[in-house]
């Protein structure tokens, strides 16, 4: 089986009338046989599927063939021909192994957890908020700000992952209220293009799957913007000539890290606070302290 030429179209959300060509259908039939054979190991990576196609179905072992497979698998998942949960393309994952030395060890951990109890401060908020950053290395820094309000932080370095985008949409639909995604990334053609692409894709999934009309998602670019570059007098550089997106880019580029950590923290903190109901936040913080004390006292009495 040879490689399949990759098309240039970039669908958003689901492909409602998915009608692959005959050669693509033959490819997908081979993929389905691989997925059926290894169903107990789902999700498989695209690379795993690729190497099984090479070994058992005579697929070309070339980068072109691999890219074609990635393209057609993505479309097949969007079109409903292949289950989303059959394929993993969201980067590195880990599974926590939760075990205890004995029952006393378990009880000790529960007492410690009670002392560390934190309420989900976002539960009572009218909006669901998430923070996404372009660089995985900045998660810890941003979390120091966002976690004070129970706002989760994700790395968007895997934003091209169809699985990551679908999971975001599923999460928003399950929460069942309007969502705002705050994004921080470099001020350059690539960062802007990825941000716009992901926003359009997730919005399409949410619009298709939302349980009711009050569920929505809005993406906001928190940093880095051209206004911030000018305001803080940040160093800039010309857009890379090798980046095809540069043709439509006006002005210079700048890295998010050009902002100091304190500037980034302040910008993010301000962006989150603008979205919060501060009265509900204060009520949740009071309830959190009371619940922590009650849980700690209860577990101490049970384990005496």
Order of alpha helices (4+ residues) and beta strands (2+ residues): alpha-beta-alpha-alpha-beta-alpha-beta-alpha-beta-alpha-beta-alpha-beta-alpha-alpha-alpha
